[in-house]
Amino acid sequence: MTELISAGAFLVDVRTPEEFESGHVHASVNIPLDEVTDRLDEFSGKDHIIVFCRSGSRSGMAKAILAQAGITTVTNGGTWEDVKQFID
């Protein structure tokens, strides 16, 4: 995952806005899981995307939603703390 982050992967936190406000990865974008389908345009054209959440469950669902939409350059980063260790 370090290589993807270093290469400028699009970092997407799929937790709720309240969870995001309580702590998040610097340079990540908050697109809650329930908004992913409506915001697909924000994902298209990205070389690589890393999705993450509190436990890795919602990010797995987000990855599946994106794959169903034809966006296959997605990695489930697991928890936001897992991703944060590579950034901060």
C-alpha positions in Angstrom: 0.0 0.0 0.0 2.9 2.3 0.6 3.8 2.4 -3.1 0.2 3.3 -4.0 0.1 6.1 -1.5 3.5 7.4 -2.7 2.2 7.3 -6.2 -0.7 9.6 -5.3 -3.6 7.2 -4.8 -7.0 8.8 -4.2 -7.7 8.2 -0.5 -11.3 7.8 0.4 -12.7 7.4 3.9 -16.2 5.9 3.6 -17.2 6.5 7.2 -19.9 8.9 8.2 -19.1 12.7 8.4 -19.2 12.5 12.2 -16.7 9.7 12.3 -14.5 11.5 9.8 -14.5 14.7 11.9 -13.4 12.7 15.0 -10.2 11.8 13.2 -9.1 11.1 9.7 -6.1 10.6 7.3 -4.6 13.8 6.1 -5.3 14.3 2.4 -8.3 11.9 2.4 -11.7 12.6 1.1 -14.8 11.7 3.0 -17.4 9.9 0.7 -19.7 8.0 3.1 -20.6 4.5 1.9 -24.2 5.5 1.4 -23.1 8.2 -1.1 -20.6 6.2 -3.1 -23.1 5.2 -5.8 -24.3 8.8 -6.3 -20.7 10.1 -6.4 -19.1 7.7 -8.9 -17.9 10.5 -11.0 -15.4 11.5 -8.3 -13.8 8.0 -8.6 -13.6 7.7 -12.4 -10.3 8.4 -14.1 -8.2 7.8 -10.9 -5.1 5.6 -11.4 -5.6 4.0 -8.0 -8.1 4.4 -5.2 -7.7 3.3 -1.6 -11.0 3.0 0.4 -11.0 2.6 4.2 -13.3 2.9 7.2 -13.4 2.0 10.9 -13.1 -1.8 10.5 -12.6 -2.6 6.9 -16.2 -3.8 6.4 -17.7 -0.7 4.8 -14.6 -0.2 2.6 -15.1 -3.8 1.4 -18.6 -2.9 0.4 -17.4 0.4 -1.3 -14.9 -1.6 -3.3 -17.6 -4.0 -4.4 -19.9 -1.1 -5.4 -17.1 0.5 -7.4 -16.2 -2.8 -9.1 -19.8 -3.2 -10.1 -19.6 0.2 -11.7 -16.5 -0.8 -13.7 -14.0 0.9 -11.4 -11.4 -1.8 -10.8 -8.3 0.2 -9.6 -9.5 0.0 -5.9 -7.8 -1.4 -2.9 -9.5 -2.0 0.4 -7.1 -0.3 2.8 -8.9 -1.7 5.9 -9.1 0.7 8.8 -8.4 4.4 8.6 -5.7 3.9 11.3 -4.0 1.3 9.1 -3.8 3.8 6.2 -2.9 6.7 8.5 0.3 4.9 9.6 1.6 5.3 6.0 0.8 9.0 5.8 1.4 10.7 9.1 
